[in-house]
């Protein structure tokens, strides 16, 4: 280990031990962890700008460092035996460069280990169409999709192409061939990457972030032409806001056609939200799922996205569920408490606390 980055490395090592999801470092201010959704300051003297600069030089490649100098922000993934993999976001500040470092899993998690509803596993066996995984930053979108791709890679002979900014998980060739592109290094943009990927004999595409209507249009084209497309979208975990945001990216005169294309191409929407476990030992994903049906396709074509919540509730046998349904199940099992469930929900009146403690209070 380089001695001039020892303090930051020690912070990262301690963060791994404490199951932190992120480490924030600001010159002149100090350092802080995010541990199970809460920010926790790290005691001790501030880290000097020179130390942060040396760490950036050690961990980011030349292209990322040039981007930081030119644009004031840069991202990269760094892997080291003792530390594992981390995603680094460096940004320019008044007192020097700042760091926001995300701890990544040391390997791609097994799909079962994520404890998601069983219907999620069936998405890996789809032959074509679009699967959207949505939610706020840090809710597990990339990890969920990486686990689905790993399932395909381990069980089927496909050509999988990923477009990411940056690449978080490295996929070795198993049964499938996997080609991974990093935006800004290998291709200029997500839109260019999707268009190029369609000429590279793909079966499965992963688009790390839907940015702008051109990327969405290219994504829909891929799904419409017989490819299976997984795409991540930074948005609230609920289905209707996610669809409205995508349609809203298109010019107003193209939105009706975009709704029809989405209705035909979309297979499922998975909305993720991480909830603290009641025993304080970690986080658990609460999931809203829309598995497309004829009824939900009609609603999408007609622009009646406000009715999709009712369609989800009435199609549980297909695997659909509202976020509140899943939160209620987690409450009933005693995995989370009522306060955490209410904080995560836009419809807290729909929550049903079926935990043993709640039942005893009623009778």
Wavefront OBJ file of the C-alpha trace (Angstrom):
o trace
v 0.000 0.000 0.000
v 1.267 3.512 -0.779
v 2.105 5.321 2.487
v 0.819 8.678 1.190
v -2.755 7.317 0.905
v -2.713 5.271 4.108
v -5.233 7.398 6.011
v -7.877 7.176 3.305
v -7.238 3.454 2.832
v -7.638 2.903 6.581
v -10.952 4.776 6.455
v -12.071 2.503 3.629
v -11.006 -0.614 5.515
v -12.887 0.534 8.615
v -15.923 1.308 6.469
v -15.917 -2.241 5.096
v -15.797 -3.614 8.636
v -18.709 -1.427 9.704
v -20.814 -2.279 6.626
v -20.879 1.316 5.423
v -22.332 1.947 1.983
v -20.453 5.198 1.356
v -17.509 7.273 2.582
v -17.490 11.064 2.155
v -14.291 13.105 2.453
v -14.067 16.902 2.251
v -10.780 18.754 2.749
v -10.936 21.026 5.774
v -14.147 19.370 7.000
v -13.383 15.725 7.667
v -14.879 12.354 6.764
v -18.216 10.643 7.277
v -19.739 7.225 6.623
v -23.245 6.369 5.512
v -24.211 3.301 7.540
v -27.693 1.839 6.981
v -29.048 5.167 5.617
v -27.599 7.330 8.441
v -24.618 9.696 8.142
v -21.982 9.236 10.851
v -19.071 11.646 11.248
v -15.591 10.156 11.678
v -13.611 11.683 14.559
v -10.091 12.894 13.897
v -8.240 15.657 12.048
v -9.328 16.613 8.530
v -7.597 15.021 5.566
v -5.432 17.438 3.656
v -6.085 18.297 -0.015
v -2.705 16.839 -0.964
v -3.692 13.440 0.447
v -6.940 13.470 -1.513
v -5.099 14.483 -4.679
v -2.615 11.639 -4.264
v -5.477 9.172 -3.707
v -7.185 10.400 -6.882
v -3.946 9.997 -8.853
v -3.602 6.443 -7.482
v -7.144 5.272 -8.153
v -8.479 7.111 -11.236
v -7.140 6.610 -14.740
v -5.718 9.439 -16.856
v -8.972 10.010 -18.719
v -10.959 10.397 -15.480
v -8.356 12.740 -14.011
v -8.471 14.849 -17.164
v -12.269 14.950 -16.900
v -11.971 16.147 -13.284
v -9.605 18.927 -14.354
v -11.825 19.999 -17.249
v -15.363 19.464 -15.947
v -14.888 19.510 -12.180
v -16.311 15.993 -11.704
v -15.186 12.474 -12.567
v -16.109 8.886 -11.738
v -14.226 5.634 -11.714
v -14.069 2.200 -10.152
v -10.977 1.065 -8.306
v -10.267 -2.492 -7.149
v -7.585 -3.612 -4.714
v -7.159 -6.959 -2.987
v -7.610 -5.743 0.588
v -10.193 -3.059 -0.148
v -12.280 -4.846 -2.737
v -13.994 -2.645 -5.332
v -15.122 0.920 -4.730
v -16.806 3.462 -6.984
v -15.154 6.866 -6.698
v -16.847 10.168 -7.434
v -14.364 13.048 -7.265
v -15.483 16.658 -7.531
v -13.795 20.014 -7.351
v -14.474 22.238 -4.332
v -13.336 25.518 -2.831
v -10.734 23.824 -0.639
v -9.679 21.143 -3.108
v -11.081 17.884 -4.452
v -13.830 16.061 -2.563
v -14.568 12.348 -2.570
v -17.790 10.347 -2.406
v -16.808 6.680 -2.396
v -19.346 3.844 -2.745
v -18.421 0.408 -1.397
v -19.210 -2.266 -3.995
v -19.716 -5.952 -3.329
v -16.514 -7.957 -3.626
v -18.235 -10.166 -6.191
v -21.551 -10.197 -8.030
v -24.145 -11.297 -5.448
v -26.169 -14.428 -6.079
v -29.683 -13.395 -7.057
v -31.162 -15.374 -4.156
v -28.990 -13.505 -1.658
v -30.769 -10.232 -2.484
v -34.008 -11.677 -1.016
v -36.156 -10.203 -3.756
v -39.653 -11.490 -4.643
v -39.407 -14.753 -6.645
v -40.910 -13.224 -9.792
v -37.721 -11.157 -10.227
v -35.819 -14.346 -11.084
v -38.151 -15.002 -14.033
v -36.958 -11.793 -15.711
v -33.652 -13.514 -16.520
v -35.511 -15.984 -18.749
v -37.269 -13.370 -20.900
v -36.357 -13.536 -24.590
v -36.998 -9.910 -25.557
v -38.498 -6.655 -24.401
v -37.630 -3.945 -21.883
v -37.195 -4.349 -18.130
v -36.849 -1.114 -16.153
v -35.255 -1.101 -12.701
v -36.006 2.203 -11.005
v -35.416 3.942 -7.711
v -33.343 6.609 -5.983
v -29.554 6.632 -5.922
v -28.058 3.828 -3.853
v -31.149 1.605 -3.746
v -29.508 -1.404 -5.435
v -30.472 -0.962 -9.099
v -27.019 -1.809 -10.492
v -26.560 -4.737 -8.104
v -29.969 -6.204 -8.965
v -29.328 -5.996 -12.709
v -25.776 -7.353 -12.311
v -27.191 -10.373 -10.484
v -29.776 -10.933 -13.226
v -27.085 -10.707 -15.909
v -24.911 -13.087 -13.915
v -27.807 -15.578 -13.843
v -28.140 -15.339 -17.643
v -24.361 -15.593 -18.050
v -24.204 -18.735 -15.916
v -27.138 -20.537 -17.513
v -27.560 -19.498 -21.144
v -25.465 -19.038 -24.292
v -25.966 -15.369 -25.088
v -24.023 -12.273 -26.067
v -24.506 -9.754 -23.260
v -23.474 -6.128 -23.796
v -23.343 -3.639 -20.930
v -23.079 0.149 -21.182
v -22.105 1.714 -17.860
v -20.728 4.902 -16.324
v -18.545 3.604 -14.733
v -18.367 -0.205 -14.927
v -19.122 -1.447 -11.410
v -19.088 -5.239 -11.769
v -16.787 -7.230 -14.037
v -18.485 -10.204 -15.725
v -16.252 -13.118 -16.691
v -17.307 -15.246 -19.661
v -19.270 -18.272 -18.410
v -21.913 -19.772 -20.699
v -22.313 -16.367 -22.335
v -19.981 -13.876 -23.987
v -20.012 -10.554 -22.114
v -18.822 -7.272 -23.646
v -18.641 -4.257 -21.328
v -18.341 -0.628 -22.451
v -17.623 2.358 -20.230
v -19.221 5.659 -21.207
v -16.621 8.353 -21.833
v -13.814 5.837 -22.224
v -15.020 3.285 -24.774
v -18.009 5.121 -26.266
v -19.005 8.784 -26.160
v -22.535 8.406 -24.772
v -25.235 5.909 -23.867
v -27.054 6.730 -27.108
v -23.979 6.062 -29.247
v -23.296 2.931 -27.216
v -26.754 1.455 -27.791
v -26.661 2.223 -31.511
v -23.235 0.642 -31.829
v -24.206 -2.351 -29.707
v -27.073 -3.178 -32.067
v -24.455 -3.830 -34.768
v -22.435 -6.152 -32.495
v -24.748 -9.200 -32.514
v -26.240 -8.745 -29.011
v -28.887 -10.838 -27.303
v -29.051 -8.909 -24.023
v -28.306 -5.228 -23.372
v -27.820 -3.423 -20.087
v -28.082 0.368 -20.180
v -26.717 1.769 -16.936
v -28.745 4.972 -17.027
v -31.481 6.368 -19.254
v -30.408 9.928 -20.065
v -32.480 11.940 -22.512
v -35.069 10.903 -25.065
v -32.467 9.830 -27.648
v -31.152 7.156 -25.280
v -34.710 6.049 -24.456
v -35.587 5.908 -28.166
v -32.506 3.777 -28.888
v -33.381 1.564 -25.914
v -36.929 1.057 -27.247
v -35.573 0.275 -30.703
v -33.384 -2.451 -29.212
v -36.321 -3.944 -27.295
v -38.593 -3.738 -30.350
v -36.126 -5.629 -32.550
v -36.020 -8.816 -30.491
v -33.410 -7.998 -27.835
v -33.787 -8.256 -24.065
v -32.951 -4.863 -22.566
v -32.378 -4.055 -18.897
v -32.194 -0.341 -18.089
v -31.768 1.633 -14.867
v -33.565 4.901 -14.167
v -32.977 7.301 -11.266
v -36.510 8.136 -10.158
v -38.916 7.409 -7.284
v -39.600 3.717 -6.737
v -43.261 3.921 -7.808
v -44.326 2.809 -11.279
v -46.375 5.778 -12.488
v -43.727 8.478 -11.797
v -41.118 6.328 -13.550
v -43.220 5.974 -16.712
v -44.219 9.639 -16.657
v -40.590 10.682 -16.384
v -39.585 8.561 -19.391
v -42.473 9.814 -21.538
v -41.700 13.367 -20.428
v -38.211 13.106 -21.912
v -39.743 13.068 -25.412
v -40.837 16.241 -27.233
v -44.547 16.857 -26.749
v -45.384 15.945 -30.353
v -43.716 12.524 -29.924
v -45.105 11.553 -26.527
v -48.197 9.710 -27.769
v -46.088 7.530 -30.063
v -43.615 6.989 -27.206
v -46.457 5.720 -24.988
v -47.483 3.196 -27.663
v -43.880 2.048 -28.123
v -43.430 1.690 -24.363
v -46.661 -0.283 -24.076
v -45.493 -2.742 -26.734
v -41.874 -3.102 -25.545
v -42.178 -3.006 -21.755
v -42.221 -6.331 -19.916
v -41.767 -5.244 -16.296
v -40.892 -2.358 -13.986
v -39.070 -3.089 -10.736
v -38.972 -0.243 -8.203
v -36.520 -0.567 -5.310
v -36.332 1.114 -1.919
v -33.915 0.117 0.869
v -35.388 -0.091 4.383
v -33.433 -0.466 7.669
v -33.955 -3.834 9.329
v -35.609 -3.711 12.730
v -32.585 -5.270 14.479
v -30.194 -2.682 13.026
v -28.141 -5.331 11.207
v -28.539 -3.964 7.682
v -30.974 -2.985 4.953
v -33.702 -4.858 3.113
v -35.100 -4.071 -0.330
v -38.795 -3.272 -0.512
v -39.992 -3.719 -4.076
v -42.803 -2.465 -6.286
v -43.320 -4.663 -9.347
v -45.412 -4.160 -12.454
v -45.593 -7.212 -14.694
v -47.195 -5.954 -17.879
v -50.654 -7.260 -18.765
v -53.147 -6.385 -21.506
v -54.892 -4.040 -19.060
v -51.728 -2.151 -18.098
v -50.737 -1.867 -21.772
v -54.103 -0.245 -22.572
v -53.645 2.215 -19.711
v -50.174 3.124 -20.912
v -51.322 3.640 -24.513
v -54.200 5.832 -23.297
v -51.942 7.904 -21.049
v -53.851 6.714 -17.962
v -50.745 6.057 -15.895
v -52.634 7.124 -12.749
v -54.647 3.899 -13.105
v -51.587 1.631 -13.136
v -51.559 1.374 -9.360
v -54.951 -0.308 -9.504
v -53.710 -2.609 -12.266
v -50.784 -3.659 -10.082
v -53.049 -4.437 -7.141
v -55.376 -6.532 -9.315
v -52.648 -8.611 -10.987
v -50.896 -10.214 -8.045
v -51.131 -13.652 -9.624
v -48.801 -12.398 -12.375
v -46.299 -11.279 -9.726
v -47.193 -7.582 -9.527
v -47.247 -5.837 -6.175
v -47.328 -2.287 -4.881
v -44.570 -1.061 -2.613
v -47.110 -0.959 0.221
v -47.978 -4.636 -0.277
v -44.340 -5.593 0.136
v -43.815 -3.235 3.070
v -46.838 -4.827 4.759
v -45.321 -8.294 4.242
v -42.007 -7.157 5.728
v -43.898 -5.680 8.684
v -45.797 -8.929 9.182
v -42.549 -10.913 9.260
v -41.045 -8.510 11.771
v -38.197 -7.548 9.404
v -38.884 -3.797 9.591
v -40.794 -1.514 11.950
v -43.862 0.588 11.211
v -41.977 3.907 11.357
v -39.511 2.793 8.675
v -42.362 1.491 6.504
v -44.306 4.744 6.768
v -41.195 6.778 5.954
v -40.691 4.761 2.753
v -44.305 4.896 1.594
v -46.224 7.465 -0.418
v -49.464 5.739 0.683
v -48.951 4.974 4.400
v -52.705 4.482 4.919
v -52.429 1.318 2.794
v -49.883 -0.308 5.108
v -51.076 -3.234 7.193
v -49.017 -3.939 10.299
v -49.544 -7.675 10.820
v -46.552 -8.183 13.125
v -47.130 -10.158 16.347
v -46.617 -7.032 18.466
v -49.241 -5.138 16.479
v -51.683 -8.040 16.756
v -51.251 -8.126 20.537
v -51.973 -4.389 20.704
v -55.289 -4.879 18.890
v -56.665 -7.568 21.201
l 1 2 3 4 5 6 7 8 9 10 11 12 13 14 15 16 17 18 19 20 21 22 23 24 25 26 27 28 29 30 31 32 33 34 35 36 37 38 39 40 41 42 43 44 45 46 47 48 49 50 51 52 53 54 55 56 57 58 59 60 61 62 63 64 65 66 67 68 69 70 71 72 73 74 75 76 77 78 79 80 81 82 83 84 85 86 87 88 89 90 91 92 93 94 95 96 97 98 99 100 101 102 103 104 105 106 107 108 109 110 111 112 113 114 115 116 117 118 119 120 121 122 123 124 125 126 127 128 129 130 131 132 133 134 135 136 137 138 139 140 141 142 143 144 145 146 147 148 149 150 151 152 153 154 155 156 157 158 159 160 161 162 163 164 165 166 167 168 169 170 171 172 173 174 175 176 177 178 179 180 181 182 183 184 185 186 187 188 189 190 191 192 193 194 195 196 197 198 199 200 201 202 203 204 205 206 207 208 209 210 211 212 213 214 215 216 217 218 219 220 221 222 223 224 225 226 227 228 229 230 231 232 233 234 235 236 237 238 239 240 241 242 243 244 245 246 247 248 249 250 251 252 253 254 255 256 257 258 259 260 261 262 263 264 265 266 267 268 269 270 271 272 273 274 275 276 277 278 279 280 281 282 283 284 285 286 287 288 289 290 291 292 293 294 295 296 297 298 299 300 301 302 303 304 305 306 307 308 309 310 311 312 313 314 315 316 317 318 319 320 321 322 323 324 325 326 327 328 329 330 331 332 333 334 335 336 337 338 339 340 341 342 343 344 345 346 347 348 349 350 351 352 353 354 355 356 357 358 359 360 361 362 363
